[in-house]
Amino acid sequence: MTGQDKVPASDIRLGARGVTRRFGRLVANDAIDFSARRGTIHAIVGGNGAGKSTLMRILQGMDQPSEGTVVVNSEPVSFAGPADAFEHGIGMVHQEFMLVPGLTLLENLILAKEPVGGLGRIDRDTALAEARRLEKLAGVTVDWDVPEEEAPVHLRQIVEILRLLYRGADVLILDEPTAVLAPAQVRELITLLKKLREEGRTILFISHKLDEVLALANDITVIRTGKVVASLPASEADKGKLAELMIGEILARPSARESAAGKPVLELSGISARPGRGTAGLDALDLTVRAGEIVGIAGVAGNGQDELSGIVTGLRQASAGAIRIDGLDISSLPLSARRLAGLAYLSPDRAHEGLCLVAPIAENAIAGHHRRPEFSSSGFLKRRAIATHVETMLDRFGVKRSSSQLPASSLSGGNQQRVAVGRELDGNPKVLLACQPTRGVDIRGIAFIHQCLLDFRDKGGAVLLISEELDELITLSDRIVVLYGGKATGEVSRGSARIDEIGRLMLGGLAA
């Protein structure tokens, strides 16, 4: 018997009974049962392809089960769409925020449910009073006149939550809500969610950050390969147990020797970039990454990380400064020439930039390397040599596929990322720019990619790691440079890196 079997029927605010969802022969959800108790936080955890997203789409009315039923207030229901789910008090905050640029936070709050006064005009006073009520209810402070694109990330997320409350939701589904937040902002969000729970709201918390799950949840449901493998009170769980349930085995931790940093490989001198909409730009940034070293870049989203990666790759131009690889000035070179100079680039946008999802897996695995002499001659591709090399590389990086000629879209997100990592490390580059390398990747995939980066470093490679995951930065980096407002606010070294210190720097504090 699981913890979920003990939930009284009258106490179920939202749940599933025997929910199965098939896509042809693929079974994404397989007879899933779970029950979220009224006034609790219920975490849903699982690896890539486990079926979490499909289940959330069903609970939100965006998809319908092939078999089984959604349960609301202990009664079976059938949703015709998200509006129908919202009529039952169920709303969702997605990873990609749904606020509208160009509108203020107040205008986003009331959008599609505006209070109307005389002459059919929006009653701003009533709207602001309601915003203040919600603000007080949630225990937060919001400047409602700020345009959406100028608001910090954590404030946009809070407004997303308050918008659901404004529209009457008392069940909130949160998908990876802490992915882009600094530690202090994570604590603020956790405080808000606990307050909402105390007021009787029910929260579904989808996350791969097991520390946060254990700190926040009352109950946890673990899904693996479309099936529920465990439902238990958080008090009976720990990180090791949850990780083992998620992947079906005990996972070895990545290992690496101590860094023996060598000569400078990647050097940025006085790099500046003009700010964009909602981003800080860069202000005279100096940065060096040496051979045999991983340098991590930490910062709340919008503080110069995008400008930094764009300038290193040549996808955008610096307004001042110079960039060198192994002593060669590449400031004015295109990405193709920078690759020849020894740069590899792992894009944060796997679907639109890192891979071509409609192209075959094999073509994605060789893209950018197809002009190498062993793969082409006189403008003609050596297809047999390419095919042999691709299969060997895909096997080496553990890419699970039925055929390398299928489109990359046929792979899970984790396997797509393995293709991208394998391609970028193939050919022994001098420096790897790795941006959000484990975004959307499960625990097993994260451990594998981390080991790949450490192995590359241990062989003398230089890695510039830009990540929103502080645990990842602390695990991998020999040094962590923190960006705030386009400037480096401080640097911490391996062994002395503490989350609270990094978090303080991320919010503009100066190095101690």
N, C-alpha and C positions, 0 to 999 in steps of 0.2 A: 504494500500500500504506500502511495506517495503522499506528500503533504497536501496535494491538491484533492485527493480522495476525501479528505477530512473537512473540506470547505462546505459549510451548510449551504444548501441550494438558495436559501433566502438571502445569503450574503454575497452572491455573485453579481458584480456590477457589469463585467464584460468577460466573455470567455468564448471557448470553442468546444464543440462536441463532434468528434469524428470527422473533422474538416480535412478533406482530401482535395487537392487541386492537381489535375493532370494537364499537361501540354503535349498532346500526342502520346507517345510512349513514356515521356518523362513525367515522373511523379514528383512534383515540387513540395507538396505537403501530403503526408501519409497518415491519415486518421489521427490528426492532432487533437488532443484534449488539453485544455488549461483553463484555469479560473482565476481572474483578478478580483480580489475581495474589495468591497466598497471601502474607500478611505485608506487605501494602501498604495505602496509603490511596488510594482511587480516588474522585475527585470526579465527580459528575454535575451538569452545569449546563445551564440553558435557561430561556427566558422562560415567562410564564404560558401555559398551554394547550399547552406543548411536549410533554407526555406523561410528565413525570418521576413524578408521583404515581401514575399508572396503572402504570408500570413497577415502582415500589417495592411497590405492592399485589400485583403478580404475584410478585415476588421473595420477598415475605413470606407468600405463600399465601392472601392475602385475596381474590384474583381469579385467574382462569385465563385463559391466552392463547387467542385464537381460532385462532391458528396458531403454530407454532414451539414452542420448549421452553426451560425454565430449565435451566442447567447447574450442577451442584454437584460439586466434585472431578473435573471434566472429564467427568462422565457426565450424560446427560439425565435429568431427574426431573420428576415431576408431583406438586404439593402439593395435598392435599385441603383444607388450611386452615392457619392460622398455627401450630397445634400441630405439624402435620406438618413445617413449615419449621423449627420450633425443634428437632425431633428431628434435623435436619441441621445444627444449630448456628447457625441464623440468627435474630437478634433485631433489633428496631427500637426506637429512642427517637424518639417522635413529638414534634412541636412542642408539642402540648398534653400535659403530663405525665400519666402514668397512675397516680401514687401516690395513696393513699387518705387523705383528711383524717380526723383523729381517731386515726390510728395513728402510732406513733413511726417514725422512720426505720428502726430495726432490724426492727420488725414489718412494715414495707413491704418490706424486703429479702427476708425469708423467706416472705412471703405466698404461699400455695398450695404451698410446699415446706418446711414447718416441720419441723425435727428434733424427733423425739418421744422422750421418756424414759419412765421408769416411770409406770405408771397412765395412760398415754396423754396425758400432759401435754407441752406444748412444753418442750424442753430449752433454756432460755435461755442457759446457759453455753456449750453447743455452738454455738448461733446467734451469740453474741457473739464467740466465738473465730473462727468462719468470717468474720464481718464484719471483725474485726481483720486476718485474713489477706488479705482482698481490699483492705482499706485500705492495707496495706503493699505489696501487689502493685502497686497503682495509684499509690503515692507521695502519698497524700492523708491528711488528718485529718478524721474525722467524729465528731460527738457523736451517738451512736446513740439516745440517750434523748430527743432533741428531737422533739416532735410535728411531723408533716409540715407543717402550716399555719404553724408558727413558724420553719421552716428557710428560710434565704435561697435565692433562686432557683438560684444556681449549685450549692449543696449538693444541692438536690433533683435537679438534672440529673446530678450525679455519682452519686447513689444509683440513679437510673434505669439508668446504665451498669453500676454494680456489681451491680445486680439481674440484669441479663442474664448477667454473668459468673458469678454465683452459680448460675444455672440452667443453666450449661454452654455458653453461646453463645461462639463464637469468630469469628463474623461479625457485625459491628454496623452497622446502617443508621441513620444520624443525619440527621434532617430539620431543616435550618435550626437547628443546635444553638447558635449564638451570638447568636440574635436578641434575647435579653433580658439579655445579660451586659455588665458593664462591661469596659473594656479589660484590666484586670488579671485579671479572671475568664476572659476569652477566652484570655489567655496561659496561665493555669492549665489550661484545658481542652485547649488545643493541646499542652501538655506531657504531659498524661495520654494523649491519643490517640497521640502519638509513642511513648510508653512501651509502650502496648499493641501498637503496630505492631512494636516491637523484640522483644516477647515472642511474635510470630508471629501475632497477630490480624489479620484482614482487615477493613477499615473502608470502607464506602460513605458518602461525605460529600456531602450535597445542600445546596447553598448558592448564594445570589446575590452573596455578598461575595467578589469575585474576589481581593482581596488575601490573604484567609485561604486560599482555594483554592490559590493559587500558593505560599503559605508552607508548606502542609501536605501537599498531594497528591503522590503519585508519578506518577499517570496521571490524565488528564481526558477524559471523554466529554461532548461537546456535543450536545444534542438540540434540534431545531427543527421545529415542526409535526409531531411524532410520529416524525421520522426522525433517525438519527444522522448529523450532518454532519461530525463530526471526532472522532477518538480519537487522543490524542497524549500523549507524556511531558510533565509539567509543565515540565521544563527547556526545552522548545521553545515555550512559550507566554508571552504577556504579557497584561495587562489589555485593551489595545486589540484584540489579535487575538481574544481570547475574546469580547469584547463584539460585535465584528463578526460572528463566527461565530454567536452567539446570535440576533442580529436580522437578519442578512443584509445589513447596510450599516453604514457608518461613522456613528456617532451624534454629532450636534452637542451641545456642552455648553450647559446653560442659561446665559443671560446676564442681567445686571441692572446698572443704574447704582449708584453709591454711595448709601447711604441718606441722605435729607434728612428726618430725623424731625421731625414737627411737634408739635402740641398733644397732651396726654394724651387717649386715647380709652377705654381700658379701665384702670380703677384698682381694685386690691384693697388694702384697709387693714385690717391686723390680723386677717386671716382665719384662723380656727382650725376644726378638725374633729376629732371624736373618732376614734381609731384603730379599724379594723375587724379582722376575722380575717386575720392575715397582712399587714396594711397599717399604715402609721405614722400616718395622719391628717395634720393640718396644725397648725402651732404659730405663731400670730401672724404670718402671712406678709404682707408688703407687696410689691406688684408693680405696675408701670405699663407699659403698651404704648402707644406713641405712633403717631400717623398716619404712614404711610410707613415703618414699622418692623416687622421680624420679630423677636420675642423667643422664643428656644428654651428649652425646659425639658428638662434632662437629669437622669437618675437611674436607678439600678437599680429594676426593677419593685417596687412596694410601698412606695415612699418618699414618697407623697403625691400622685402624679400623678393617680390616679383621683379622689381627693377634690377636687383642684383643678378638674378638668374638670367634675365633678358640680356643684360650687358655682357655677362660671361659668354653666353652662346652667340651673341651678335644679332639676336632677334630684335634688339633695340639699341640705340646709340646713346652713349654717355654724353652729357653736356660738357664734361671736363674729366681729365684724368687719363690714365693709360692702363692697359692690361697686358700681361706677358705670360706666355707658357714656355717654361724652360729657357727663359731669356729672350725669346722671340716676341716682339711687339705685334700683337694680333688685333689691336684696337680697331683697325679699319677693315679687318678681314671678315668675309661671310662665314656662316656656320660650316660649310663644306671645307673651307680652308682651315678652319680651326680644328676640325676633325683630323685633317692630315697632320696638323701640328701636335696632335695627341689628346684632344678633348673628346670625352664621351659624355652624353647628356641623357639623364633619365628624367623625362618630363613628368610634372605633377598631374597633367591631364592625359591619362592613358587613352581614353576613348577618342579624343579629337586631335591629339598632337603626337602622343607617344606611339600609337599604332594606327594602321588603317584597318578598321574592323571588317570591312567588306572584302578585303584582299585575303588571299590564302595565308595560313600560318607561316608557311615556308618563305613567302615573299617578305613578310614582316620580320622574320628572323634574319634575313640577309640584307635588308634595306640599309643603305649607307655604306655597306661593305662590298657591293656588287661590282665595283670597279677594281677591286684588288686583283693582282695578276693571276692568282690561283683560281679566280672565278670568272674572268673575262679575258678575251684576246681580240684585238682589232675591232672592238666594238661589239663582239658577240659573246653572249654568256655561255659558260661551260656548265651546262645544266646538270650533267652527271656528277661533276665535282661539287656543285652547289648542293644537290640533293643529298649526297653522302655527308657533306659537312653539316648541313642543317639537321639531319636526323641525329647525328652524334651530339651536336650542341643541345638540341631539345632534350635528349636523354640525360645529358650531363646536368641540365638545370631542372630536371624533374617535371617537364611539361607533360601533363596527361592529355592525350589526344587520341582519337581513333584514326585520324589521317591528317598529315601536315598540309594536305591540299584543301581542307575545309577552311572556310573563312575564320578569321581570328575571333569573330563574334560568337563562334560556337564554343569557345573556351569560357570557363569561369573567370571572374575578375582576378583571382589569385594566379591562375595559369597564364592569363594575358600578361600579368606583371612579370612572371618568370621569363616569358618570351622577351619582353623589353629589357630586363636585367641581363639575360644571357647575350642578347645582341650587343648591348653597350659594353659589356666586359670582354666580348670576343675581339681578338686582335690586339690585346694587351695595350690599352691606352695609357697615357702618362697621368692623366687626371680625370676623375669622374665627378661631374656635377650631378648629385642625386637629390631631386626635389620631391619631397613627400613619398619616399620609396615604398612605404608599406600602406599607403592610403587604400582603403577598401580591401585589405588582405587579411586573411584569418591568422590565428595563432601559429599554426604550422608554417604557413607561408612567410610570416614575419620572421620567425626564427631562421628560416632558410635564407632569406634576403639579408638579414643581419650578418649571418656567417659569410655570405658572399662578399659583402663590403669589408668585413674584417680580414678575410683571406686576401683580397685585393690590396688592402693596406699593408698586410704582413709581407707581401711580395714586393713592396716598394712603391705601390701606387699612392697617389694623392687624392683624397676625397674631400669635396666641399659638400656637406650635408645640410640641406635646408629642410626642416621638419617642424610641424606643429605639435609633435608628440614629445613631450619633455622626457619621458622615460626612455624613448628611443635615443634622444640626444645624449643623455647621461650614460646609457649603456654603451654607445658606440664611440663617442667623441673623445679625442685626446685633449682638445680645447673647445670651449663653447664661447662664441662671440654673440652678444645680445644686441639686437637692433631695436631702437625706439626712435620714432620720428625721423628715420633715415640716417641716424647716427649710431655708432657703437657706444653703448652706455657702460659696457664692461666686458670682462673676459674671465672665465673660470676654467681651471684645469682639471683633468681626470683625477679623481680621488678627493678633490675639494668641492666638487659640484653638488650643491644642495638645491632642491626644488624651491624652497622658500626664497633663497638668495636670487636664483634665476628669475623667479616670478617677480620679485621686487624690481629687478633691472628691466624686465619686460614692460613694467608699468611706469617707467621713467625714472626710477631711483638710480642714484649713482653708485658705482662700485665702492665697496667698503675699503 
